[in-house]
Amino acid sequence: MTALTERLRAHPRLTPLAGFAVAAILLFAVAPAVLSDFRLNLLAKFLCFAIVAAGIGLAWGRGGMLTLGQGVFFGLGAYIMAMHMQLADAARLGNEVPEFMEISGISELPGFWQPFSSAPVAILAVLVVPALVAAVLGYGVFKRRVRGAYFAILSQALAAALAILLTGQQAIGGFTGLSDFRAFFGFKLSDPANRQMLFFIASGTLLVVVALIRQLNRSRYGELLVAVRDGEERVRFLGYDPADIKIVAYVVAAFLAGIAGALFTPIVGIISPADIGVIPSIAFLIGVAIGGRTTLLGPILGAIGVAWAQTSLSESFPSGWTYMQGVLFIVVVGFIPAGLAGLWPMLRDRLDSRRQPPPAPAEPAVGTEEKARAR
């Protein structure tokens, strides 16, 4: 073990490869062998949240943009995938409209549903629509130099507006949303092997996302993003447009949230306005803050940890979990700004400062005349 550690220190490039190898072994070998089908599906749901958190870590942790509305892009990806799955199930049963529309008395398929009957179109829409919406919003916001609390409030208002809009649209499920999916691109969701396949897809997607975020952080663009966060006016003075740099990070975060939403739908089996409103958007942010927004793995581990705690503790404390979550968020932001990922470096620095010997007292200065006399 010591020899391996020394080798990793001698070759820094091997460290991320070793980390990816360990993560791949845990996700693709250990988790399926140890966890039950129910727990494995639950972990797949948490991985979707981790993908969203990785994007928030880039936009907020590196770029300083407090994104309180990631539920918008998560919901766009989720609803696009849900609409395709509903249409695929209806076509397999020989129905012209999905079953929930028949129950609601809708006999004709709405026009905006029709393109999503094609699987390639649905996949392309999942990748393009959230990113395109983020690009338009980002251009309108950042070009006008809206930032700080104003940007956070605006993004949160967008999440609330989308949830209210979806609640009033009976053609896309209304308040109850879309559910009762039977298949995912031809694979039956009732088959445990296919549900395990979804876990593997979510795991592989998360590893790719981590590699992408790491590359962006280490690139020239990552340095500019941090510079914009720490001194936007200085970056503008150097000839760069901070708005363009922010838009790219905002679009990447929206792109990842859309993919996470598309995976969330078949894994959980339902998507509703309650999953994409203000509260879920804040929950994404809390996980990132607790884990450590400025680190690579902090947002991911924080999102998984908070989601696991919510699932476990809410069963025992159904009315108290929300308050516990809020208190934890306040403690982390107030006393550990770097999150749990920065707790160990902070403690290590304090220990090192205590172990260092006190500085020797400075010798009194000797005047010029005294020096001359000494000679």
VEXTOR-67335 format. One record per residue (C-alpha): x negated, y negated, z; residue number from 1. Coordinates in pm, 1 decimal. Example, Ala and Ser with C-alpha at 12.3 -4.5 7.8 and 13.67 -1.06 7.14 Angstrom:
BEGIN
site xx:-1230.0	yy:450.0	zz:780.0	seq:1;
site xx:-1367.0	yy:106.0	zz:714.0	seq:2;
REM end
This chain:
BEGIN
site xx:0.0	yy:0.0	zz:0.0	seq:1;
site xx:-288.7	yy:-234.4	zz:82.2	seq:2;
site xx:-460.7	yy:-154.4	zz:-247.4	seq:3;
site xx:-141.1	yy:-231.5	zz:-436.7	seq:4;
site xx:-102.6	yy:-564.9	zz:-255.4	seq:5;
site xx:-462.5	yy:-660.1	zz:-334.9	seq:6;
site xx:-413.0	yy:-568.1	zz:-698.7	seq:7;
site xx:-100.0	yy:-784.5	zz:-723.2	seq:8;
site xx:-287.5	yy:-1075.3	zz:-568.5	seq:9;
site xx:-574.7	yy:-1028.2	zz:-814.0	seq:10;
site xx:-332.4	yy:-1020.1	zz:-1108.2	seq:11;
site xx:-48.1	yy:-1271.2	zz:-1041.2	seq:12;
site xx:126.9	yy:-1179.5	zz:-1364.4	seq:13;
site xx:195.5	yy:-830.6	zz:-1230.3	seq:14;
site xx:398.1	yy:-963.5	zz:-936.2	seq:15;
site xx:715.6	yy:-1057.8	zz:-1130.8	seq:16;
site xx:692.6	yy:-734.6	zz:-1328.9	seq:17;
site xx:673.6	yy:-537.1	zz:-1005.4	seq:18;
site xx:969.0	yy:-732.9	zz:-869.5	seq:19;
site xx:1178.3	yy:-657.8	zz:-1177.3	seq:20;
site xx:1081.5	yy:-290.9	zz:-1157.0	seq:21;
site xx:1189.3	yy:-267.9	zz:-792.5	seq:22;
site xx:1517.4	yy:-447.6	zz:-866.0	seq:23;
site xx:1586.6	yy:-217.8	zz:-1161.4	seq:24;
site xx:1523.6	yy:92.4	zz:-948.9	seq:25;
site xx:1754.5	yy:-34.8	zz:-674.2	seq:26;
site xx:2034.8	yy:-125.9	zz:-915.1	seq:27;
site xx:2017.7	yy:158.3	zz:-1166.0	seq:28;
site xx:1906.3	yy:449.2	zz:-946.5	seq:29;
site xx:1950.7	yy:386.2	zz:-573.6	seq:30;
site xx:2285.5	yy:204.4	zz:-572.2	seq:31;
site xx:2476.9	yy:462.2	zz:-785.6	seq:32;
site xx:2333.0	yy:746.8	zz:-577.9	seq:33;
site xx:2407.3	yy:592.3	zz:-237.0	seq:34;
site xx:2729.4	yy:396.1	zz:-281.4	seq:35;
site xx:3077.1	yy:533.3	zz:-339.6	seq:36;
site xx:3274.3	yy:438.3	zz:-649.4	seq:37;
site xx:3463.8	yy:174.1	zz:-454.4	seq:38;
site xx:3148.4	yy:18.1	zz:-303.7	seq:39;
site xx:2970.7	yy:30.0	zz:-638.8	seq:40;
site xx:3256.8	yy:-155.7	zz:-803.0	seq:41;
site xx:3249.3	yy:-406.0	zz:-517.3	seq:42;
site xx:2877.5	yy:-460.7	zz:-571.3	seq:43;
site xx:2942.1	yy:-516.1	zz:-942.3	seq:44;
site xx:3183.4	yy:-793.6	zz:-845.1	seq:45;
site xx:2915.5	yy:-950.7	zz:-624.9	seq:46;
site xx:2667.1	yy:-936.4	zz:-913.6	seq:47;
site xx:2907.3	yy:-1147.0	zz:-1119.5	seq:48;
site xx:2897.0	yy:-1410.7	zz:-846.5	seq:49;
site xx:2517.1	yy:-1386.1	zz:-847.7	seq:50;
site xx:2507.0	yy:-1467.6	zz:-1219.5	seq:51;
site xx:2708.7	yy:-1783.5	zz:-1153.7	seq:52;
site xx:2479.4	yy:-1868.6	zz:-862.6	seq:53;
site xx:2169.7	yy:-1839.0	zz:-1082.6	seq:54;
site xx:2308.9	yy:-2108.7	zz:-1310.4	seq:55;
site xx:2397.7	yy:-2331.4	zz:-1014.6	seq:56;
site xx:2045.0	yy:-2287.0	zz:-883.3	seq:57;
site xx:1911.1	yy:-2423.6	zz:-1211.0	seq:58;
site xx:2151.6	yy:-2718.5	zz:-1231.8	seq:59;
site xx:2161.9	yy:-2809.9	zz:-861.2	seq:60;
site xx:1840.5	yy:-2673.5	zz:-716.7	seq:61;
site xx:1610.7	yy:-2781.1	zz:-999.5	seq:62;
site xx:1815.8	yy:-3061.6	zz:-1153.7	seq:63;
site xx:1986.0	yy:-3214.2	zz:-851.3	seq:64;
site xx:2337.3	yy:-3191.9	zz:-1003.9	seq:65;
site xx:2591.2	yy:-3092.2	zz:-737.8	seq:66;
site xx:2817.3	yy:-2877.0	zz:-955.7	seq:67;
site xx:3141.8	yy:-2828.9	zz:-766.1	seq:68;
site xx:3339.8	yy:-2716.3	zz:-1070.1	seq:69;
site xx:3176.1	yy:-2397.7	zz:-1195.6	seq:70;
site xx:3512.9	yy:-2228.1	zz:-1157.0	seq:71;
site xx:3614.7	yy:-2404.5	zz:-1480.2	seq:72;
site xx:3357.9	yy:-2220.4	zz:-1692.5	seq:73;
site xx:3397.2	yy:-1898.6	zz:-1494.9	seq:74;
site xx:3770.6	yy:-1914.2	zz:-1562.8	seq:75;
site xx:3729.6	yy:-1983.7	zz:-1934.2	seq:76;
site xx:3518.1	yy:-1672.4	zz:-1981.4	seq:77;
site xx:3745.0	yy:-1463.9	zz:-1760.1	seq:78;
site xx:4068.9	yy:-1565.8	zz:-1929.7	seq:79;
site xx:3927.7	yy:-1517.6	zz:-2280.8	seq:80;
site xx:3824.9	yy:-1162.7	zz:-2193.0	seq:81;
site xx:4158.4	yy:-1098.6	zz:-2017.9	seq:82;
site xx:4353.8	yy:-1214.0	zz:-2322.5	seq:83;
site xx:4155.9	yy:-983.0	zz:-2550.2	seq:84;
site xx:4206.4	yy:-686.4	zz:-2318.5	seq:85;
site xx:4580.0	yy:-755.6	zz:-2295.3	seq:86;
site xx:4609.7	yy:-771.6	zz:-2674.9	seq:87;
site xx:4404.2	yy:-454.2	zz:-2716.4	seq:88;
site xx:4629.9	yy:-269.2	zz:-2472.6	seq:89;
site xx:4941.1	yy:-397.3	zz:-2651.2	seq:90;
site xx:4807.9	yy:-285.2	zz:-2991.3	seq:91;
site xx:4726.7	yy:58.7	zz:-2852.9	seq:92;
site xx:5084.1	yy:92.5	zz:-2725.1	seq:93;
site xx:5231.0	yy:-40.8	zz:-3050.0	seq:94;
site xx:5372.9	yy:-357.7	zz:-2891.1	seq:95;
site xx:5369.7	yy:-698.4	zz:-3054.2	seq:96;
site xx:5310.8	yy:-883.5	zz:-2727.4	seq:97;
site xx:5157.0	yy:-782.0	zz:-2392.8	seq:98;
site xx:5386.9	yy:-624.5	zz:-2136.5	seq:99;
site xx:5395.3	yy:-924.2	zz:-1902.7	seq:100;
site xx:5528.0	yy:-1137.9	zz:-2190.3	seq:101;
site xx:5808.9	yy:-891.5	zz:-2254.4	seq:102;
site xx:5901.9	yy:-908.0	zz:-1886.5	seq:103;
site xx:5897.6	yy:-1288.2	zz:-1900.8	seq:104;
site xx:6116.5	yy:-1291.8	zz:-2211.6	seq:105;
site xx:5844.1	yy:-1404.1	zz:-2456.6	seq:106;
site xx:5902.7	yy:-1211.4	zz:-2779.4	seq:107;
site xx:5655.6	yy:-1389.6	zz:-3007.9	seq:108;
site xx:5282.0	yy:-1405.2	zz:-2950.9	seq:109;
site xx:5163.7	yy:-1766.3	zz:-2896.6	seq:110;
site xx:4930.1	yy:-1897.3	zz:-3163.1	seq:111;
site xx:4633.7	yy:-1956.7	zz:-2933.0	seq:112;
site xx:4638.6	yy:-1586.6	zz:-2836.2	seq:113;
site xx:4600.2	yy:-1451.3	zz:-3187.9	seq:114;
site xx:4225.8	yy:-1511.1	zz:-3249.8	seq:115;
site xx:4135.5	yy:-1312.9	zz:-2938.5	seq:116;
site xx:4280.1	yy:-990.2	zz:-3076.7	seq:117;
site xx:3943.0	yy:-948.2	zz:-3252.3	seq:118;
site xx:3665.4	yy:-816.9	zz:-3029.1	seq:119;
site xx:3381.3	yy:-1007.8	zz:-3205.1	seq:120;
site xx:3579.8	yy:-1331.7	zz:-3185.2	seq:121;
site xx:3649.2	yy:-1276.4	zz:-2815.2	seq:122;
site xx:3280.9	yy:-1210.8	zz:-2739.0	seq:123;
site xx:3174.9	yy:-1514.1	zz:-2941.4	seq:124;
site xx:3433.0	yy:-1728.9	zz:-2762.5	seq:125;
site xx:3305.1	yy:-1614.2	zz:-2422.1	seq:126;
site xx:2955.5	yy:-1726.8	zz:-2520.5	seq:127;
site xx:3047.7	yy:-2049.0	zz:-2699.8	seq:128;
site xx:3360.6	yy:-2200.7	zz:-2541.2	seq:129;
site xx:3227.4	yy:-2258.4	zz:-2185.2	seq:130;
site xx:2897.0	yy:-2393.3	zz:-2318.8	seq:131;
site xx:3075.8	yy:-2618.6	zz:-2568.2	seq:132;
site xx:3310.6	yy:-2757.9	zz:-2303.2	seq:133;
site xx:3012.3	yy:-2821.6	zz:-2074.1	seq:134;
site xx:2824.7	yy:-2996.9	zz:-2356.8	seq:135;
site xx:3117.7	yy:-3230.1	zz:-2423.8	seq:136;
site xx:3171.6	yy:-3303.5	zz:-2053.7	seq:137;
site xx:2801.9	yy:-3342.0	zz:-1988.5	seq:138;
site xx:2756.9	yy:-3582.7	zz:-2276.6	seq:139;
site xx:3043.9	yy:-3798.3	zz:-2155.5	seq:140;
site xx:2927.4	yy:-3794.4	zz:-1793.4	seq:141;
site xx:2548.0	yy:-3806.4	zz:-1805.8	seq:142;
site xx:2521.8	yy:-4050.8	zz:-2094.2	seq:143;
site xx:2721.1	yy:-4291.7	zz:-1877.6	seq:144;
site xx:2474.0	yy:-4225.9	zz:-1594.5	seq:145;
site xx:2735.4	yy:-4075.8	zz:-1363.2	seq:146;
site xx:2553.0	yy:-3886.8	zz:-1089.8	seq:147;
site xx:2547.2	yy:-3800.4	zz:-721.4	seq:148;
site xx:2875.6	yy:-3785.4	zz:-533.6	seq:149;
site xx:3068.7	yy:-3925.2	zz:-831.5	seq:150;
site xx:2961.4	yy:-3632.8	zz:-1050.9	seq:151;
site xx:3043.4	yy:-3381.9	zz:-774.0	seq:152;
site xx:3393.0	yy:-3525.5	zz:-726.1	seq:153;
site xx:3455.6	yy:-3530.3	zz:-1100.4	seq:154;
site xx:3348.5	yy:-3168.3	zz:-1147.0	seq:155;
site xx:3566.0	yy:-3059.8	zz:-853.8	seq:156;
site xx:3863.0	yy:-3246.8	zz:-997.6	seq:157;
site xx:3820.0	yy:-3059.2	zz:-1325.6	seq:158;
site xx:3836.5	yy:-2724.8	zz:-1143.7	seq:159;
site xx:4153.4	yy:-2830.4	zz:-962.6	seq:160;
site xx:4309.3	yy:-2957.1	zz:-1286.4	seq:161;
site xx:4238.3	yy:-2632.1	zz:-1472.0	seq:162;
site xx:4386.4	yy:-2421.8	zz:-1190.3	seq:163;
site xx:4702.2	yy:-2636.1	zz:-1187.6	seq:164;
site xx:4727.5	yy:-2618.3	zz:-1566.0	seq:165;
site xx:4699.0	yy:-2239.5	zz:-1570.9	seq:166;
site xx:4952.6	yy:-2204.5	zz:-1291.0	seq:167;
site xx:5216.8	yy:-2377.4	zz:-1503.2	seq:168;
site xx:5149.3	yy:-2177.6	zz:-1820.0	seq:169;
site xx:5372.1	yy:-1872.4	zz:-1821.6	seq:170;
site xx:5223.9	yy:-1766.4	zz:-2155.7	seq:171;
site xx:4898.4	yy:-1677.6	zz:-1980.2	seq:172;
site xx:5043.6	yy:-1528.1	zz:-1665.6	seq:173;
site xx:5121.1	yy:-1838.5	zz:-1464.3	seq:174;
site xx:5052.0	yy:-1819.2	zz:-1092.9	seq:175;
site xx:4998.8	yy:-1441.4	zz:-1091.1	seq:176;
site xx:4746.9	yy:-1447.9	zz:-1376.5	seq:177;
site xx:4663.1	yy:-1152.4	zz:-1599.6	seq:178;
site xx:4617.1	yy:-796.9	zz:-1472.8	seq:179;
site xx:4694.0	yy:-426.8	zz:-1536.3	seq:180;
site xx:4415.4	yy:-379.3	zz:-1791.0	seq:181;
site xx:4386.1	yy:-27.9	zz:-1927.0	seq:182;
site xx:4070.2	yy:-37.0	zz:-2136.6	seq:183;
site xx:3753.8	yy:-236.1	zz:-2198.3	seq:184;
site xx:3657.5	yy:-228.9	zz:-2567.2	seq:185;
site xx:3807.9	yy:117.7	zz:-2599.9	seq:186;
site xx:3670.6	yy:258.5	zz:-2271.6	seq:187;
site xx:3938.0	yy:354.1	zz:-2020.2	seq:188;
site xx:3902.2	yy:166.5	zz:-1695.7	seq:189;
site xx:4058.8	yy:451.5	zz:-1502.1	seq:190;
site xx:3751.6	yy:667.4	zz:-1574.7	seq:191;
site xx:3489.6	yy:639.7	zz:-1294.0	seq:192;
site xx:3210.1	yy:685.6	zz:-1550.7	seq:193;
site xx:3328.0	yy:379.4	zz:-1741.7	seq:194;
site xx:3349.8	yy:174.4	zz:-1423.6	seq:195;
site xx:2994.3	yy:276.5	zz:-1345.3	seq:196;
site xx:2904.5	yy:160.4	zz:-1695.8	seq:197;
site xx:3044.6	yy:-182.7	zz:-1609.2	seq:198;
site xx:2819.4	yy:-190.9	zz:-1302.6	seq:199;
site xx:2518.7	yy:-113.5	zz:-1520.3	seq:200;
site xx:2619.0	yy:-388.7	zz:-1765.0	seq:201;
site xx:2648.0	yy:-639.4	zz:-1480.2	seq:202;
site xx:2313.3	yy:-524.9	zz:-1336.4	seq:203;
site xx:2134.4	yy:-553.0	zz:-1670.1	seq:204;
site xx:2289.7	yy:-893.1	zz:-1734.0	seq:205;
site xx:2172.7	yy:-1019.6	zz:-1396.1	seq:206;
site xx:1814.7	yy:-905.8	zz:-1461.1	seq:207;
site xx:1815.2	yy:-1080.0	zz:-1798.2	seq:208;
site xx:1953.6	yy:-1395.4	zz:-1636.6	seq:209;
site xx:1679.9	yy:-1392.5	zz:-1370.0	seq:210;
site xx:1415.1	yy:-1358.8	zz:-1642.2	seq:211;
site xx:1573.2	yy:-1646.9	zz:-1836.0	seq:212;
site xx:1590.1	yy:-1878.5	zz:-1533.4	seq:213;
site xx:1232.5	yy:-1793.9	zz:-1437.3	seq:214;
site xx:1110.8	yy:-1876.9	zz:-1786.0	seq:215;
site xx:1298.6	yy:-2208.4	zz:-1784.3	seq:216;
site xx:1158.6	yy:-2298.7	zz:-1441.9	seq:217;
site xx:801.0	yy:-2233.0	zz:-1554.3	seq:218;
site xx:835.9	yy:-2410.9	zz:-1886.7	seq:219;
site xx:776.0	yy:-2773.8	zz:-1977.7	seq:220;
site xx:1150.0	yy:-2825.0	zz:-1961.6	seq:221;
site xx:1159.4	yy:-2697.5	zz:-1601.9	seq:222;
site xx:899.2	yy:-2954.6	zz:-1502.7	seq:223;
site xx:1101.5	yy:-3231.3	zz:-1668.1	seq:224;
site xx:1416.4	yy:-3114.8	zz:-1490.1	seq:225;
site xx:1246.5	yy:-3138.7	zz:-1150.9	seq:226;
site xx:1106.6	yy:-3478.9	zz:-1247.2	seq:227;
site xx:1457.0	yy:-3600.9	zz:-1331.6	seq:228;
site xx:1580.0	yy:-3479.7	zz:-994.8	seq:229;
site xx:1303.4	yy:-3655.5	zz:-803.8	seq:230;
site xx:1268.3	yy:-3973.9	zz:-1010.4	seq:231;
site xx:1512.7	yy:-4026.3	zz:-1293.0	seq:232;
site xx:1402.2	yy:-4381.8	zz:-1369.0	seq:233;
site xx:1038.9	yy:-4278.4	zz:-1392.9	seq:234;
site xx:1127.2	yy:-4011.3	zz:-1647.9	seq:235;
site xx:1316.1	yy:-4269.3	zz:-1851.4	seq:236;
site xx:1014.0	yy:-4499.6	zz:-1832.6	seq:237;
site xx:796.7	yy:-4219.2	zz:-1976.0	seq:238;
site xx:1015.7	yy:-4204.6	zz:-2286.4	seq:239;
site xx:1248.8	yy:-3912.2	zz:-2206.4	seq:240;
site xx:1626.4	yy:-3934.8	zz:-2184.9	seq:241;
site xx:1730.7	yy:-3784.1	zz:-1847.9	seq:242;
site xx:2085.4	yy:-3734.6	zz:-1978.5	seq:243;
site xx:1965.2	yy:-3487.5	zz:-2243.9	seq:244;
site xx:1765.1	yy:-3292.7	zz:-1985.4	seq:245;
site xx:2065.2	yy:-3272.6	zz:-1752.2	seq:246;
site xx:2301.2	yy:-3168.6	zz:-2030.3	seq:247;
site xx:2084.6	yy:-2868.2	zz:-2116.9	seq:248;
site xx:2083.4	yy:-2745.1	zz:-1755.6	seq:249;
site xx:2456.8	yy:-2806.3	zz:-1723.9	seq:250;
site xx:2526.7	yy:-2612.3	zz:-2044.9	seq:251;
site xx:2306.6	yy:-2320.1	zz:-1938.5	seq:252;
site xx:2486.5	yy:-2301.1	zz:-1603.7	seq:253;
site xx:2824.6	yy:-2305.8	zz:-1780.6	seq:254;
site xx:2707.6	yy:-2041.8	zz:-2028.8	seq:255;
site xx:2610.0	yy:-1807.4	zz:-1744.3	seq:256;
site xx:2934.5	yy:-1875.4	zz:-1556.5	seq:257;
site xx:3136.8	yy:-1785.1	zz:-1867.4	seq:258;
site xx:2952.5	yy:-1454.3	zz:-1903.6	seq:259;
site xx:3006.4	yy:-1379.7	zz:-1534.3	seq:260;
site xx:3378.2	yy:-1450.4	zz:-1569.4	seq:261;
site xx:3405.3	yy:-1218.8	zz:-1870.3	seq:262;
site xx:3243.9	yy:-937.0	zz:-1668.7	seq:263;
site xx:3450.2	yy:-1015.0	zz:-1359.4	seq:264;
site xx:3781.1	yy:-949.9	zz:-1538.1	seq:265;
site xx:3736.7	yy:-579.0	zz:-1624.1	seq:266;
site xx:3544.3	yy:-509.4	zz:-1302.5	seq:267;
site xx:3807.3	yy:-652.5	zz:-1065.8	seq:268;
site xx:4107.7	yy:-586.9	zz:-1290.4	seq:269;
site xx:4276.9	yy:-922.8	zz:-1243.6	seq:270;
site xx:4216.7	yy:-1291.8	zz:-1302.6	seq:271;
site xx:4439.6	yy:-1567.3	zz:-1169.9	seq:272;
site xx:4421.7	yy:-1943.1	zz:-1103.5	seq:273;
site xx:4328.1	yy:-1862.1	zz:-742.4	seq:274;
site xx:3997.6	yy:-1718.2	zz:-869.9	seq:275;
site xx:3884.8	yy:-2031.1	zz:-1054.9	seq:276;
site xx:4007.4	yy:-2328.1	zz:-852.1	seq:277;
site xx:3835.9	yy:-2555.3	zz:-603.2	seq:278;
site xx:3788.2	yy:-2298.0	zz:-326.9	seq:279;
site xx:3603.2	yy:-2040.8	zz:-544.1	seq:280;
site xx:3386.3	yy:-2319.5	zz:-687.6	seq:281;
site xx:3286.6	yy:-2427.9	zz:-336.5	seq:282;
site xx:3223.9	yy:-2063.5	zz:-240.5	seq:283;
site xx:2976.0	yy:-2034.6	zz:-528.9	seq:284;
site xx:2797.4	yy:-2342.4	zz:-398.7	seq:285;
site xx:2787.6	yy:-2221.0	zz:-38.4	seq:286;
site xx:2612.2	yy:-1900.3	zz:-139.8	seq:287;
site xx:2350.3	yy:-2096.4	zz:-333.2	seq:288;
site xx:2291.1	yy:-2338.2	zz:-44.9	seq:289;
site xx:2258.6	yy:-2061.7	zz:213.2	seq:290;
site xx:2023.7	yy:-1855.0	zz:-0.6	seq:291;
site xx:1799.3	yy:-2145.0	zz:-101.1	seq:292;
site xx:1888.8	yy:-2352.0	zz:-402.8	seq:293;
site xx:1533.5	yy:-2446.8	zz:-503.7	seq:294;
site xx:1408.1	yy:-2087.7	zz:-526.0	seq:295;
site xx:1454.2	yy:-1827.4	zz:-797.2	seq:296;
site xx:1608.0	yy:-1544.6	zz:-597.5	seq:297;
site xx:1758.3	yy:-1748.4	zz:-313.9	seq:298;
site xx:2083.2	yy:-1839.4	zz:-496.1	seq:299;
site xx:2130.8	yy:-1481.9	zz:-614.7	seq:300;
site xx:2073.0	yy:-1318.0	zz:-277.3	seq:301;
site xx:2275.3	yy:-1588.8	zz:-104.0	seq:302;
site xx:2573.2	yy:-1537.0	zz:-333.6	seq:303;
site xx:2564.8	yy:-1160.2	zz:-283.6	seq:304;
site xx:2523.5	yy:-1197.6	zz:93.2	seq:305;
site xx:2807.5	yy:-1447.1	zz:132.2	seq:306;
site xx:3039.3	yy:-1237.4	zz:-86.5	seq:307;
site xx:2956.8	yy:-926.4	zz:113.9	seq:308;
site xx:3011.1	yy:-1110.3	zz:442.7	seq:309;
site xx:3341.7	yy:-1247.3	zz:320.2	seq:310;
site xx:3461.3	yy:-899.9	zz:224.1	seq:311;
site xx:3343.2	yy:-739.8	zz:547.7	seq:312;
site xx:3416.1	yy:-1006.6	zz:807.6	seq:313;
site xx:3744.4	yy:-1125.5	zz:659.6	seq:314;
site xx:3887.6	yy:-781.6	zz:737.3	seq:315;
site xx:3806.8	yy:-829.2	zz:1108.2	seq:316;
site xx:3851.5	yy:-1206.5	zz:1122.3	seq:317;
site xx:4103.3	yy:-1293.3	zz:848.9	seq:318;
site xx:4175.4	yy:-1640.7	zz:983.5	seq:319;
site xx:3828.4	yy:-1725.0	zz:1110.2	seq:320;
site xx:3605.7	yy:-1642.7	zz:814.7	seq:321;
site xx:3666.9	yy:-1976.6	zz:643.2	seq:322;
site xx:3555.8	yy:-2164.2	zz:954.8	seq:323;
site xx:3252.8	yy:-1938.7	zz:996.4	seq:324;
site xx:3157.4	yy:-2002.3	zz:636.6	seq:325;
site xx:3187.6	yy:-2377.3	zz:682.6	seq:326;
site xx:2981.8	yy:-2375.0	zz:1003.2	seq:327;
site xx:2710.1	yy:-2167.8	zz:837.2	seq:328;
site xx:2699.6	yy:-2408.2	zz:543.7	seq:329;
site xx:2667.9	yy:-2709.6	zz:775.8	seq:330;
site xx:2390.3	yy:-2545.5	zz:978.6	seq:331;
site xx:2191.4	yy:-2452.8	zz:669.1	seq:332;
site xx:2227.7	yy:-2792.0	zz:501.0	seq:333;
site xx:2160.1	yy:-2983.7	zz:822.4	seq:334;
site xx:1873.9	yy:-2783.0	zz:971.3	seq:335;
site xx:1739.0	yy:-2559.1	zz:691.5	seq:336;
site xx:1767.1	yy:-2764.3	zz:369.3	seq:337;
site xx:1565.0	yy:-2506.5	zz:176.1	seq:338;
site xx:1810.5	yy:-2230.6	zz:271.7	seq:339;
site xx:1727.0	yy:-1893.0	zz:419.7	seq:340;
site xx:1461.8	yy:-1844.2	zz:151.9	seq:341;
site xx:1272.6	yy:-2139.9	zz:298.8	seq:342;
site xx:1307.5	yy:-2025.6	zz:659.8	seq:343;
site xx:997.9	yy:-1806.6	zz:665.7	seq:344;
site xx:764.6	yy:-2065.3	zz:500.6	seq:345;
site xx:888.2	yy:-2326.3	zz:748.3	seq:346;
site xx:822.4	yy:-2097.8	zz:1048.1	seq:347;
site xx:485.7	yy:-1994.7	zz:905.2	seq:348;
site xx:375.2	yy:-2357.5	zz:868.5	seq:349;
site xx:474.8	yy:-2431.9	zz:1228.2	seq:350;
site xx:284.9	yy:-2129.9	zz:1356.8	seq:351;
site xx:-22.0	yy:-2223.6	zz:1156.2	seq:352;
site xx:-11.3	yy:-2578.0	zz:1289.8	seq:353;
site xx:0.4	yy:-2447.4	zz:1648.6	seq:354;
site xx:-287.0	yy:-2206.0	zz:1593.2	seq:355;
site xx:-518.5	yy:-2472.1	zz:1453.2	seq:356;
site xx:-761.2	yy:-2610.9	zz:1713.1	seq:357;
site xx:-707.1	yy:-2971.8	zz:1816.3	seq:358;
site xx:-922.1	yy:-3220.9	zz:1624.6	seq:359;
site xx:-1248.4	yy:-3323.4	zz:1789.2	seq:360;
site xx:-1250.6	yy:-3671.8	zz:1939.6	seq:361;
site xx:-1406.5	yy:-3928.7	zz:1709.8	seq:362;
site xx:-1743.7	yy:-4068.0	zz:1811.4	seq:363;
site xx:-1743.5	yy:-4437.9	zz:1901.0	seq:364;
site xx:-1866.6	yy:-4659.9	zz:1624.7	seq:365;
site xx:-2220.9	yy:-4785.6	zz:1667.4	seq:366;
site xx:-2286.5	yy:-5148.8	zz:1577.6	seq:367;
site xx:-2554.7	yy:-5260.6	zz:1338.9	seq:368;
site xx:-2768.5	yy:-5415.3	zz:1610.0	seq:369;
site xx:-2758.8	yy:-5099.9	zz:1819.3	seq:370;
site xx:-2859.8	yy:-4893.2	zz:1518.1	seq:371;
site xx:-3151.5	yy:-5127.1	zz:1457.4	seq:372;
site xx:-3264.3	yy:-5100.4	zz:1818.9	seq:373;
site xx:-3243.0	yy:-4722.1	zz:1804.1	seq:374;
site xx:-3484.4	yy:-4728.8	zz:1514.3	seq:375;
REM end
